[in-house]
Amino acid sequence: MARTSSPARRFAFTLIELLVVIAIIAVLIGLLMPAVQKVREAAARLQCGNNLKQLGLGLHNYADAMTVFPPCGYYPPGTTSDPWSAQSRVLPFLEQANLQNLITFTASSDSAPVAVTSTRVPTFICPSDPNDHLDSAGTHYPLNYAVCTGTWFVLDPVSGQGGDGAFAASSGSPVGCIRPTDITDGLSATLAMSEVKSYTPDLRDGDSPGALGAPPPTSPAAVGAYGGALKLPGGHAEWVDSRTIQSGFTTTFTPNTVVPYVSGGVTYDIDFTSQREGKSAAAPTYSVVTARSWHTGLVNVLLMDGSVRPVHNGVSLSVWRALGTRAGGEVVGDY
């Protein structure tokens, strides 16, 4: 008697089983994403530190060749000008000699060829910055690493005196430029550069304070009272420009301090300059240009000895300001 075979059974997921599998996959992705983001941020911080190390090498190679560090602009007393940044002067030591060959340093940086001003210099850009792009006019590229011009006072255009940082304004090439021996606080205890955020809104040119010897503001909230015109998108938008608002920073406040300013019902986190260097032959420049970073809770800094380290937001103001001077005689402890 012939046996009849039964049809093969078919196995398939039920809707409930499929939903359970999808839910498990979603949970696994949710668990993995923070780990992936942490790895990406760690890689970005490493690259950021490497950029600063390259800049440190560039600065020291420049000093070896010129016997001085580059100025944050040449400002002959009693004149107005639009000088070039310290960053632009170290280009040959960052494998950017061809770019520097297009620069005429005796000419104004404001009239520089767009082929220069619009060039993205990779060493100037932090990989975590979301604003890694040309300005809205398509003429200038920003930067994320600024030189330290000091505590608060930046320039007296009458005498040519610059600030107390490692990168002071100079009255003429190379007169007034800082030599390694001028940094008596020690190269390992003096800030060279820090991270800054590109396109930071800035309050500018209110000519207040208008006299020499003005003390720093006592709080971030006090900065807006100096007045001026709010510039959007703002500073650190032009790597070619020597002014502190564009290629420098000050240690008036600790890293990532919010400096609030309300305009049109919107509160902005601003930088401030009483008068942009080189725009007036008489009005002094004071600046609150804060070190800022896209890395959580800290900024990466370059010290004048070429070392790179993170400085956390909680660093004391006294230590931060001590690091920002080249010859203040302060004792810098642990930070």
VOMIZA-583554 format. One record per residue: y negated, z negated, x negated of N, C-alpha, C in turn; residue number from 1; residue in one letter. Coordinates in steps of 0.05 Angstrom, whole numbers, plus 5000, padded with zeros to 4 digits. Example, Ala and Ser with C-alpha at 12.3 -4.5 7.8 and 13.67 -1.06 7.14 Angstrom:
// VOMIZA-583554
   nc2   nc3   nc1  cac2  cac3  cac1   cc2   cc3   cc1  pos  code
  5114  4844  4736  5090  4844  4754  5066  4844  4736    1     a
  5045  4858  4743  5021  4857  4727  4999  4843  4742    2     s
//
This chain:
// VOMIZA-583554
   nc2   nc3   nc1  cac2  cac3  cac1   cc2   cc3   cc1  pos  code
  5023  5000  4983  5000  5000  5000  4975  5000  4982    1     m
  4958  5019  4986  4934  5022  4969  4915  5000  4975    2     a
  4902  4989  4952  4882  4968  4955  4855  4981  4957    3     r
  4839  4972  4975  4811  4982  4977  4793  4964  4962    4     t
  4777  4976  4945  4758  4960  4929  4733  4954  4945    5     s
  4724  4929  4942  4699  4921  4956  4675  4931  4941    6     s
  4654  4937  4954  4630  4947  4940  4619  4926  4921    7     p
  4608  4935  4898  4597  4916  4878  4573  4901  4889    8     a
  4572  4875  4883  4549  4859  4892  4525  4865  4875    9     r
  4502  4866  4887  4477  4871  4873  4461  4845  4872   10     r
  4450  4839  4847  4434  4815  4843  4405  4823  4840   11     f
  4387  4809  4852  4358  4815  4851  4343  4789  4854   12     a
  4318  4789  4843  4300  4765  4846  4291  4763  4875   13     f
  4291  4739  4885  4277  4735  4910  4248  4732  4905   14     t
  4231  4734  4926  4202  4731  4923  4195  4704  4911   15     l
  4209  4684  4920  4203  4657  4910  4209  4655  4880   16     i
  4232  4666  4871  4238  4666  4843  4218  4681  4826   17     e
  4209  4704  4837  4189  4720  4823  4163  4704  4820   18     l
  4155  4690  4841  4130  4674  4840  4133  4652  4820   19     l
  4157  4640  4818  4161  4618  4799  4158  4628  4770   20     v
  4170  4652  4765  4168  4664  4738  4139  4670  4731   21     v
  4124  4681  4750  4096  4687  4745  4081  4662  4739   22     i
  4087  4641  4754  4073  4615  4750  4079  4604  4722   23     a
  4104  4606  4714  4111  4596  4687  4097  4612  4665   24     i
  4095  4638  4668  4081  4655  4649  4052  4647  4648   25     i
  4040  4643  4671  4012  4635  4672  4007  4608  4658   26     a
  4025  4589  4662  4022  4563  4649  4024  4567  4618   27     v
  4043  4583  4609  4047  4588  4581  4022  4601  4568   28     l
  4011  4620  4583  3986  4633  4573  3963  4613  4572   29     i
  3962  4595  4592  3941  4575  4592  3944  4556  4569   30     g
  3969  4550  4561  3973  4532  4538  3967  4546  4512   31     l
  3972  4572  4511  3969  4586  4486  3940  4594  4480   32     l
  3924  4599  4501  3897  4609  4497  3879  4591  4480   33     m
  3879  4564  4486  3863  4547  4468  3871  4548  4439   34     p
  3897  4550  4434  3907  4552  4407  3897  4577  4394   35     a
  3898  4600  4409  3889  4625  4398  3859  4624  4392   36     v
  3844  4612  4411  3815  4610  4407  3809  4593  4382   37     q
  3824  4571  4378  3820  4554  4355  3825  4570  4329   38     k
  3846  4586  4329  3852  4602  4306  3830  4622  4300   39     v
  3820  4635  4322  3798  4654  4318  3773  4641  4307   40     r
  3767  4617  4318  3743  4603  4309  3746  4594  4280   41     e
  3770  4585  4273  3775  4577  4245  3771  4601  4227   42     a
  3781  4624  4235  3778  4648  4219  3748  4656  4217   43     a
  3733  4653  4239  3705  4659  4239  3689  4641  4220   44     a
  3696  4615  4221  3683  4595  4204  3689  4601  4175   45     r
  3713  4609  4169  3721  4616  4141  3705  4640  4132   46     l
  3702  4661  4149  3687  4684  4141  3657  4677  4138   47     q
  3647  4660  4156  3620  4651  4154  3615  4637  4127   48     c
  3633  4619  4119  3630  4606  4094  3631  4625  4070   49     g
  3648  4646  4073  3650  4666  4051  3624  4682  4049   50     n
  3611  4687  4072  3585  4701  4071  3565  4685  4056   51     n
  3564  4659  4061  3545  4641  4047  3552  4640  4018   52     l
  3577  4639  4011  3585  4639  3982  3575  4664  3968   53     k
  3578  4687  3981  3568  4712  3970  3538  4711  3966   54     q
  3524  4700  3986  3495  4698  3983  3487  4679  3961   55     l
  3503  4658  3957  3498  4639  3935  3501  4653  3908   56     g
  3522  4669  3905  3526  4684  3881  3503  4704  3876   57     l
  3494  4716  3898  3472  4735  3896  3446  4722  3887   58     g
  3441  4698  3898  3416  4683  3890  3417  4675  3861   59     l
  3440  4666  3851  3442  4658  3823  3441  4681  3804   60     h
  3453  4704  3812  3452  4728  3796  3423  4738  3794   61     n
  3408  4736  3816  3380  4743  3816  3365  4725  3797   62     y
  3370  4698  3799  3356  4679  3781  3363  4684  3752   63     a
  3388  4692  3746  3395  4698  3719  3379  4722  3708   64     d
  3375  4742  3726  3361  4766  3718  3331  4763  3717   65     a
  3320  4746  3735  3291  4744  3738  3279  4718  3728   66     m
  3296  4698  3722  3289  4671  3713  3278  4654  3736   67     t
  3275  4665  3759  3265  4650  3782  3282  4658  3807   68     v
  3282  4641  3827  3295  4648  3852  3275  4665  3868   69     f
  3285  4682  3886  3267  4699  3901  3249  4683  3920   70     p
  3224  4691  3923  3206  4677  3941  3212  4684  3970   71     p
  3203  4667  3988  3203  4675  4017  3177  4690  4023   72     c
  3171  4710  4006  3147  4726  4010  3125  4721  3990   73     g
  3111  4742  3982  3088  4740  3965  3063  4741  3982   74     y
  3046  4720  3979  3022  4718  3995  2998  4712  3977   75     y
  2986  4732  3965  2962  4727  3949  2940  4712  3965   76     p
  2928  4692  3953  2908  4676  3968  2886  4693  3979   77     p
  2878  4686  4004  2855  4699  4017  2861  4727  4027   78     g
  2886  4735  4029  2893  4761  4039  2913  4759  4062   79     t
  2916  4782  4075  2937  4784  4095  2958  4805  4086   80     t
  2983  4801  4094  3004  4819  4084  3029  4815  4101   81     s
  3047  4834  4097  3073  4833  4111  3095  4836  4090   82     d
  3101  4814  4075  3119  4817  4052  3149  4819  4061   83     p
  3165  4823  4040  3194  4826  4044  3208  4799  4040   84     w
  3230  4796  4054  3245  4771  4054  3259  4766  4027   85     s
  3267  4741  4023  3284  4734  4000  3310  4749  4001   86     a
  3321  4751  4026  3347  4765  4029  3346  4794  4019   87     q
  3323  4807  4024  3321  4835  4016  3321  4838  3986   88     s
  3313  4817  3972  3311  4819  3943  3338  4815  3928   89     r
  3358  4804  3942  3384  4800  3930  3404  4822  3937   90     v
  3395  4842  3951  3413  4863  3960  3430  4875  3938   91     l
  3419  4881  3914  3436  4893  3893  3459  4875  3885   92     p
  3457  4849  3889  3478  4830  3881  3497  4825  3904   93     f
  3493  4840  3926  3512  4839  3949  3524  4867  3954   94     l
  3525  4883  3932  3535  4910  3934  3520  4927  3953   95     e
  3493  4922  3954  3476  4937  3972  3452  4950  3956   96     q
  3458  4958  3932  3437  4970  3915  3426  4995  3927   97     a
  3443  5011  3940  3433  5036  3952  3413  5031  3974   98     n
  3417  5009  3989  3399  5002  4010  3372  4993  3998   99     l
  3373  4976  3977  3349  4967  3965  3333  4989  3952  100     q
  3347  5010  3943  3333  5033  3931  3314  5047  3951  101     n
  3319  5042  3977  3302  5054  3998  3277  5037  4003  102     l
  3275  5014  3991  3254  4995  3996  3231  4998  3976  103     i
  3207  4999  3985  3183  4998  3968  3171  4970  3971  104     t
  3176  4952  3953  3167  4925  3956  3137  4921  3956  105     f
  3123  4940  3944  3093  4939  3945  3082  4947  3971  106     t
  3098  4959  3988  3089  4967  4015  3096  4945  4035  107     a
  3084  4948  4059  3089  4928  4080  3117  4930  4091  108     s
  3130  4907  4096  3156  4908  4110  3154  4918  4138  109     s
  3130  4915  4150  3126  4924  4178  3125  4954  4180  110     d
  3120  4968  4157  3119  4997  4158  3143  5009  4144  111     s
  3164  4993  4140  3188  5003  4126  3203  5024  4142  112     a
  3217  5041  4129  3233  5062  4144  3254  5049  4162  113     p
  3257  5060  4185  3277  5050  4204  3305  5051  4191  114     v
  3309  5070  4173  3335  5072  4159  3341  5046  4144  115     a
  3320  5031  4136  3324  5006  4123  3326  4983  4143  116     v
  3306  4981  4160  3303  4958  4178  3326  4957  4199  117     t
  3337  4979  4206  3358  4980  4226  3386  4977  4215  118     s
  3388  4975  4189  3415  4973  4176  3427  4946  4180  119     t
  3452  4946  4188  3467  4921  4190  3479  4914  4163  120     r
  3471  4891  4152  3482  4881  4127  3504  4861  4134  121     v
  3529  4867  4130  3550  4850  4140  3548  4821  4129  122     p
  3539  4818  4104  3538  4791  4093  3517  4774  4106  123     t
  3498  4786  4121  3477  4771  4135  3485  4762  4163  124     f
  3509  4769  4172  3517  4765  4200  3541  4746  4202  125     i
  3538  4725  4218  3561  4707  4224  3579  4721  4244  126     c
  3605  4721  4240  3624  4734  4259  3625  4721  4286  127     p
  3614  4696  4289  3614  4683  4315  3589  4689  4332  128     s
  3570  4703  4320  3545  4708  4335  3550  4730  4356  129     d
  3545  4725  4382  3549  4745  4402  3527  4766  4403  130     p
  3505  4761  4387  3483  4780  4388  3482  4797  4363  131     n
  3505  4806  4355  3507  4823  4331  3501  4852  4340  132     d
  3475  4858  4343  3466  4884  4351  3437  4888  4344  133     h
  3428  4913  4345  3400  4920  4340  3383  4907  4362  134     l
  3357  4904  4355  3338  4895  4376  3335  4916  4397  135     d
  3320  4909  4418  3318  4927  4441  3304  4953  4434  136     s
  3287  4953  4414  3273  4977  4405  3290  4995  4388  137     a
  3312  4984  4378  3330  4999  4361  3319  5003  4333  138     g
  3302  4985  4324  3289  4988  4298  3296  4967  4278  139     t
  3305  4943  4286  3310  4921  4268  3337  4908  4273  140     h
  3350  4899  4251  3375  4885  4254  3370  4855  4247  141     y
  3383  4837  4261  3378  4808  4257  3394  4797  4234  142     p
  3393  4771  4230  3409  4757  4210  3415  4729  4219  143     l
  3436  4717  4207  3445  4690  4214  3443  4671  4191  144     n
  3433  4679  4168  3432  4661  4145  3403  4661  4134  145     y
  3390  4638  4135  3362  4636  4129  3358  4617  4105  146     a
  3336  4622  4090  3330  4606  4067  3313  4581  4076  147     v
  3316  4560  4061  3302  4535  4068  3274  4535  4056  148     c
  3253  4535  4073  3226  4535  4064  3214  4507  4064  149     t
  3229  4487  4071  3220  4459  4069  3220  4444  4095  150     g
  3204  4423  4097  3205  4405  4119  3190  4415  4144  151     t
  3165  4424  4139  3147  4430  4162  3124  4447  4154  152     w
  3110  4439  4133  3088  4455  4122  3100  4479  4106  153     f
  3089  4503  4111  3101  4527  4099  3081  4541  4080  154     v
  3055  4543  4088  3037  4559  4071  3008  4552  4077  155     l
  2992  4549  4056  2963  4548  4057  2953  4575  4046  156     d
  2944  4593  4062  2937  4620  4052  2912  4620  4035  157     p
  2896  4598  4036  2872  4597  4020  2879  4592  3990  158     v
  2896  4572  3986  2904  4565  3958  2929  4579  3949  159     s
  2945  4589  3968  2971  4601  3962  2993  4581  3959  160     g
  2988  4555  3965  3008  4534  3962  3030  4538  3984  161     q
  3055  4536  3976  3077  4539  3994  3089  4512  4001  162     g
  3111  4512  4016  3124  4488  4025  3140  4474  4004  163     g
  3155  4453  4012  3170  4436  3993  3199  4443  3991  164     d
  3207  4466  4002  3235  4474  4001  3241  4490  3976  165     g
  3266  4498  3973  3274  4513  3949  3264  4542  3949  166     a
  3255  4551  3972  3244  4579  3975  3216  4577  3986  167     f
  3197  4572  3968  3170  4570  3976  3156  4597  3975  168     a
  3135  4600  3992  3119  4624  3990  3106  4625  3963  169     a
  3103  4649  3952  3092  4653  3925  3065  4667  3927  170     s
  3047  4659  3909  3020  4672  3909  3019  4699  3895  171     s
  3041  4706  3881  3041  4732  3868  3065  4734  3850  172     g
  3076  4758  3846  3100  4762  3831  3096  4758  3801  173     s
  3112  4741  3788  3130  4720  3799  3116  4693  3801  174     p
  3089  4693  3801  3074  4668  3801  3081  4652  3826  175     v
  3088  4626  3823  3094  4609  3846  3123  4609  3854  176     g
  3139  4627  3843  3167  4627  3849  3181  4603  3837  177     c
  3202  4594  3851  3216  4569  3842  3236  4576  3821  178     i
  3235  4561  3799  3255  4563  3777  3276  4542  3781  179     r
  3300  4546  3771  3321  4526  3773  3311  4498  3763  180     p
  3295  4497  3742  3285  4472  3732  3265  4458  3750  181     t
  3254  4473  3769  3235  4461  3788  3250  4444  3809  182     d
  3276  4448  3812  3291  4434  3832  3301  4408  3820  183     i
  3283  4389  3819  3289  4364  3805  3306  4344  3821  184     t
  3309  4350  3847  3327  4333  3863  3356  4339  3857  185     d
  3361  4361  3843  3388  4369  3836  3398  4392  3853  186     g
  3411  4411  3841  3420  4435  3856  3441  4428  3877  187     l
  3457  4407  3872  3477  4399  3891  3467  4382  3914  188     s
  3441  4375  3913  3429  4359  3934  3405  4373  3947  189     a
  3405  4399  3945  3382  4415  3955  3393  4438  3971  190     t
  3383  4441  3995  3391  4463  4012  3380  4490  4003  191     l
  3397  4510  4002  3388  4537  3997  3386  4553  4023  192     a
  3408  4553  4038  3409  4569  4063  3424  4554  4084  193     m
  3419  4562  4109  3435  4551  4131  3438  4573  4152  194     s
  3457  4568  4170  3460  4586  4193  3436  4583  4212  195     e
  3429  4604  4225  3409  4604  4246  3420  4623  4268  196     v
  3409  4621  4292  3417  4639  4313  3397  4662  4315  197     k
  3408  4686  4316  3391  4709  4319  3377  4710  4346  198     s
  3354  4723  4347  3338  4727  4371  3332  4700  4385  199     y
  3325  4680  4370  3317  4654  4382  3288  4657  4392  200     t
  3283  4649  4417  3255  4650  4427  3237  4633  4409  201     p
  3212  4644  4404  3194  4628  4387  3166  4627  4399  202     d
  3154  4604  4394  3126  4599  4402  3109  4603  4377  203     l
  3089  4620  4379  3076  4628  4354  3045  4631  4357  204     r
  3032  4628  4334  3004  4637  4330  2984  4622  4348  205     d
  2988  4597  4353  2968  4581  4368  2948  4568  4350  206     g
  2952  4571  4323  2934  4559  4303  2931  4529  4306  207     d
  2951  4515  4316  2952  4486  4318  2979  4476  4308  208     s
  2979  4457  4289  2957  4445  4275  2940  4465  4258  209     p
  2914  4460  4257  2897  4478  4243  2886  4468  4217  210     g
  2893  4443  4209  2883  4432  4184  2907  4424  4167  211     a
  2901  4423  4141  2922  4415  4122  2928  4385  4125  212     l
  2953  4377  4117  2961  4350  4118  2971  4340  4145  213     g
  2976  4358  4164  2985  4349  4190  3014  4339  4188  214     a
  3020  4316  4201  3047  4305  4200  3066  4321  4217  215     p
  3092  4320  4212  3111  4334  4229  3111  4322  4257  216     p
  3119  4337  4277  3121  4326  4304  3142  4304  4305  217     p
  3137  4284  4322  3154  4261  4324  3179  4265  4341  218     t
  3178  4286  4357  3201  4291  4375  3202  4321  4382  219     s
  3225  4332  4388  3226  4360  4397  3208  4366  4421  220     p
  3206  4347  4439  3190  4352  4463  3161  4355  4457  221     a
  3152  4345  4433  3124  4346  4426  3116  4373  4415  222     a
  3135  4390  4409  3128  4416  4395  3113  4434  4414  223     v
  3121  4436  4439  3108  4454  4458  3078  4449  4461  224     g
  3069  4425  4456  3041  4418  4460  3023  4432  4440  225     a
  3034  4442  4418  3018  4456  4398  3008  4483  4410  226     y
  3023  4494  4429  3015  4518  4442  3021  4543  4426  227     g
  3012  4566  4437  3018  4591  4424  3029  4611  4445  228     g
  3037  4634  4436  3049  4654  4453  3079  4654  4450  229     a
  3093  4654  4473  3122  4654  4472  3132  4683  4468  230     l
  3148  4686  4447  3158  4713  4440  3188  4714  4447  231     k
  3195  4733  4464  3223  4738  4471  3230  4767  4463  232     l
  3254  4771  4451  3274  4752  4446  3269  4733  4423  233     p
  3249  4739  4405  3241  4719  4386  3248  4725  4357  234     g
  3253  4703  4343  3256  4704  4314  3284  4708  4304  235     g
  3287  4710  4277  3312  4717  4264  3323  4743  4275  236     h
  3304  4761  4280  3311  4787  4291  3306  4809  4271  237     a
  3294  4802  4248  3287  4822  4228  3294  4812  4200  238     e
  3316  4821  4188  3324  4810  4162  3304  4818  4140  239     w
  3288  4839  4144  3269  4848  4124  3245  4831  4122  240     v
  3238  4816  4143  3213  4801  4145  3214  4775  4131  241     d
  3193  4769  4114  3193  4745  4098  3186  4719  4113  242     s
  3175  4721  4136  3165  4697  4150  3187  4678  4157  243     r
  3181  4652  4156  3201  4632  4163  3213  4636  4190  244     t
  3197  4645  4209  3207  4649  4236  3228  4671  4237  245     i
  3229  4688  4216  3248  4711  4216  3271  4706  4196  246     q
  3265  4696  4172  3286  4695  4152  3288  4668  4139  247     s
  3275  4648  4150  3276  4621  4139  3283  4600  4160  248     g
  3284  4575  4151  3287  4552  4169  3274  4528  4156  249     f
  3268  4508  4173  3256  4483  4163  3274  4460  4172  250     t
  3270  4437  4159  3286  4413  4166  3271  4393  4183  251     t
  3252  4402  4198  3237  4384  4216  3256  4368  4234  252     t
  3276  4381  4245  3296  4368  4261  3324  4375  4251  253     f
  3343  4358  4258  3371  4362  4249  3384  4386  4262  254     t
  3407  4395  4251  3419  4419  4261  3425  4418  4291  255     p
  3420  4441  4303  3426  4446  4331  3410  4428  4350  256     n
  3388  4416  4340  3371  4402  4358  3358  4421  4378  257     t
  3358  4414  4404  3346  4430  4424  3316  4424  4424  258     v
  3299  4445  4421  3270  4442  4422  3261  4456  4448  259     v
  3256  4440  4469  3252  4452  4495  3223  4462  4499  260     p
  3221  4484  4513  3195  4495  4521  3198  4509  4548  261     y
  3182  4501  4567  3184  4512  4594  3163  4534  4597  262     v
  3172  4557  4606  3154  4580  4612  3165  4595  4636  263     s
  3148  4598  4656  3156  4612  4680  3179  4599  4695  264     g
  3180  4572  4693  3202  4558  4706  3228  4558  4691  265     g
  3229  4570  4668  3253  4572  4652  3250  4554  4627  266     v
  3269  4538  4620  3269  4522  4596  3283  4537  4573  267     t
  3268  4542  4552  3279  4556  4528  3283  4536  4505  268     y
  3303  4541  4489  3307  4527  4464  3293  4543  4442  269     d
  3270  4534  4432  3253  4551  4416  3251  4543  4387  270     i
  3241  4562  4371  3229  4557  4345  3199  4558  4348  271     d
  3185  4548  4328  3155  4546  4330  3143  4553  4303  272     f
  3120  4567  4303  3104  4570  4280  3075  4571  4289  273     t
  3058  4554  4275  3030  4552  4283  3015  4578  4278  274     s
  3022  4592  4256  3010  4618  4249  3029  4632  4230  275     q
  3037  4656  4238  3056  4670  4220  3043  4676  4193  276     r
  3059  4670  4172  3049  4674  4145  3040  4703  4142  277     e
  3018  4707  4128  3008  4733  4123  2991  4746  4145  278     g
  2990  4733  4168  2974  4743  4190  2946  4733  4190  279     k
  2940  4711  4176  2914  4699  4174  2908  4692  4145  280     s
  2883  4697  4136  2875  4691  4109  2865  4662  4107  281     a
  2864  4648  4130  2852  4621  4129  2869  4600  4143  282     a
  2884  4606  4164  2898  4586  4180  2925  4579  4166  283     a
  2930  4553  4163  2956  4545  4151  2979  4550  4169  284     p
  3003  4551  4157  3027  4554  4172  3044  4529  4172  285     t
  3051  4519  4196  3071  4498  4199  3093  4510  4217  286     y
  3117  4503  4211  3139  4515  4226  3161  4495  4233  287     s
  3170  4496  4257  3195  4482  4266  3215  4504  4272  288     v
  3231  4510  4252  3252  4531  4255  3279  4518  4249  289     v
  3294  4512  4270  3317  4495  4268  3342  4510  4260  290     t
  3358  4497  4242  3384  4508  4235  3402  4506  4260  291     a
  3413  4529  4267  3430  4530  4291  3455  4547  4285  292     r
  3476  4541  4300  3502  4555  4295  3517  4559  4321  293     s
  3534  4579  4321  3552  4584  4343  3578  4569  4339  294     w
  3581  4555  4317  3605  4538  4313  3599  4510  4325  295     h
  3618  4500  4339  3614  4475  4354  3608  4451  4336  296     t
  3585  4439  4341  3578  4413  4329  3569  4413  4301  297     g
  3564  4436  4289  3556  4436  4260  3542  4463  4253  298     l
  3531  4463  4229  3523  4487  4216  3535  4489  4189  299     v
  3541  4512  4179  3549  4516  4152  3524  4520  4135  300     n
  3524  4506  4112  3500  4509  4094  3509  4516  4066  301     v
  3490  4529  4052  3494  4535  4024  3475  4517  4008  302     l
  3486  4503  3988  3469  4486  3971  3461  4503  3946  303     l
  3441  4493  3932  3430  4509  3910  3449  4511  3887  304     m
  3470  4495  3886  3490  4498  3864  3511  4519  3871  305     d
  3508  4531  3895  3527  4552  3903  3549  4543  3920  306     g
  3551  4517  3925  3573  4507  3942  3566  4509  3971  307     s
  3586  4511  3988  3583  4514  4017  3597  4491  4031  308     v
  3584  4480  4051  3597  4458  4066  3586  4457  4094  309     r
  3601  4445  4113  3590  4441  4140  3573  4416  4141  310     p
  3552  4417  4156  3536  4393  4162  3536  4389  4192  311     v
  3544  4366  4201  3548  4361  4229  3521  4353  4242  312     h
  3520  4357  4268  3496  4352  4283  3487  4323  4280  313     n
  3505  4305  4276  3499  4277  4274  3487  4267  4248  314     g
  3482  4286  4229  3470  4278  4204  3444  4264  4209  315     v
  3437  4244  4194  3412  4229  4198  3388  4247  4190  316     s
  3366  4244  4204  3342  4260  4198  3333  4255  4170  317     l
  3334  4231  4160  3324  4225  4133  3341  4240  4112  318     s
  3367  4241  4116  3385  4255  4097  3379  4285  4099  319     v
  3377  4295  4123  3372  4324  4127  3346  4333  4114  320     w
  3325  4317  4118  3300  4324  4106  3301  4321  4075  321     r
  3316  4301  4066  3319  4298  4037  3333  4323  4025  322     a
  3352  4333  4038  3366  4357  4029  3348  4381  4029  323     l
  3328  4381  4046  3310  4404  4049  3288  4406  4028  324     g
  3283  4384  4013  3262  4385  3992  3275  4391  3965  325     t
  3259  4403  3948  3269  4410  3921  3261  4388  3900  326     r
  3240  4373  3906  3230  4354  3886  3219  4329  3900  327     a
  3232  4320  3921  3222  4297  3936  3229  4270  3924  328     g
  3248  4270  3906  3257  4245  3893  3274  4228  3911  329     g
  3284  4239  3933  3300  4223  3951  3329  4220  3940  330     e
  3343  4200  3949  3371  4196  3942  3387  4204  3966  331     v
  3404  4224  3963  3420  4234  3985  3448  4221  3983  332     v
  3455  4206  4004  3482  4194  4004  3502  4212  4017  333     g
  3523  4200  4028  3543  4215  4042  3532  4227  4068  334     d
  3541  4251  4074  3533  4263  4099  3554  4283  4109  335     y
//
